[in-house]
Amino acid sequence: MDTIALILAIIGSVNWGLVGIFRFDLVAWIFGGQAAVISRIIYTLVGLAGLWCITLLFRRNRAIDEP
């Protein structure tokens, strides 16, 4: 689950970088606009993945804790 969340978060960050620098929304361009159902699903998944990634900040590294 962590890997999928990180991949989606990376996709979202690349998309936001493109929006910020070039005013180009790659997800909307690929899937037919921001209002398209598939685009909204992807935006929602990216948002949920970002929330999941917040939990990574508060987890302890088990490799360090175990001898």
N, C-alpha and C positions, 0 to 999 in steps of 0.2 A: 504494500500500500504506500509506503514511504517513497519508493522509486517512482510509482505512477504520479503521486502528488508532486514530486520534484520536477518530473518531465512536464506536467501541465503548468506548473508555476514558471518554468523556463519559457514555455510557449507564450504564456501570458506576458512575461517581461519583455520578450522580443517584440510581441505585438505592440505593447505600450511604448517601447522604444521607437518603433516605426511611426506610431501616432505622434509622439512628441517631437521627433526630428523631422519627419517628412509629411506629417498629416495624412498618413496612409494606414488604414486599418486592414491588415492582411486577412484576418478572419472574415471580416465582412466582404472583402473582395473575393475570397475563395468561395464562400457559401451564399452569396447573393444578397448582401446588405445586412445592416445591424438588426433589422426587424425580422429577418428570416428565422424560422424556428430552429434550424440547426445552429445558426450563429448564437442564438440566445442560450441554447443548450451548452455550447462550448464555453461561452462567457460564464455560465453558472458553474460548470465543472472546474474552470480555472479559478473562480472565486472560492469554491469549496476546497480546492487543492491548496490555495494560499492559506486558508484557515487551518488546514491540516498541518501545513509546514510550520505554523507557529508552534505547534506542539514539539517539533524537533528542537526548538530552542531550550525547552525545559526538561528534556530527557537527559538522564545521566548516561555516560558512555560505559556500557557494561564491560568492555574490554579493559578499561582502566580499573574498574572496581574489583574485577576478579583476578586472583593471583595467577 
